[in-house]
Amino acid sequence: MKTLLIPLLLGCLAAPLALAASVEDALGKSARLESDVARDARSRPDVTLPLLALEPGDRVADIWAGGGYYSELIATVVGDDGEVLLVNNAAYKAFASKGLAARTEGREIGSVTMHDREAENLDLGDNSLDAALIIMSYHDLYHVDEKNGWRAIDAADFLGQIHRALKPGGRFLIVDHYAAPGTGSASAQDLHRIDVEFAEADIISHGFRLAGSSDALRNPDDDYAVIVFDPAVRGKTDRFILVFEKLAE
């Protein structure tokens, strides 16, 4: 009996190490875009992706994915038996058109499905996702820019769609720019920032629990009164990383 137990225990202990190696392999692929490799230091996917606890064969939605930086990395982790939905609405797709072209033209990016949908109908299915993520775009649920095609979003409906799509225990990762404490969603409009306490309470109120966080993207020198696109702070804002789990029905 002891000889049977030892391999089983070793298998359990090896699972987290296998996940880390998969993320490491994704980051180390020789065919990655130079722009992606340059972005790694400021985005820290080595920290964010393990928080999703991804496994081969998982189905993941990268929402408002833009040029698909995270989508390609995740596709390597979930493998050919998995699927990554690269979700953009019309506004995001137009904004990221050059990046998407550079990623897809003449390149193999794995099990990525282009999934163009508007916020009112993300079309993610029910209990069909193992994980979802919104990177630097959760605040856009509370931002309106009709001039540039960004319509008002029903945030409650949007988060409800993600909740329904995730399997019980499925993980939902948020990375976004810190706003001044106590400002709620107000800074989303002009500064593209959001209060972390507001974000946490907002998502928890839609059937999630906070499962983890990281300070890997903190920057105490950031000025919360400055728009995130200002050259003085762009790419080095103070950012929060939160990961949630869908509660069982």
Secondary structure, DSSP 8 states (H G I E B T S, - for coil): -HHHHHHHHHHHHHHHHHHHHHHHHHHH-TTS-HHHHHHHHHH-HHHHHHHTT--TT-EEEEET-TT-HHHHHHHHHH-TTSEEEEEE-HHHHHHTHHHHHHHHTT----SEEEEE--GGG----SS-EEEEEEES-GGGGG--BGGGTB----HHHHHHHHHHHEEEEEEEEEEEEB--TT-TTTHHHHTS-B-HHHHHHHHHTTTEEEEEEE-TT--TT--TTS-TTSTTTTT---EEEEEEEE---
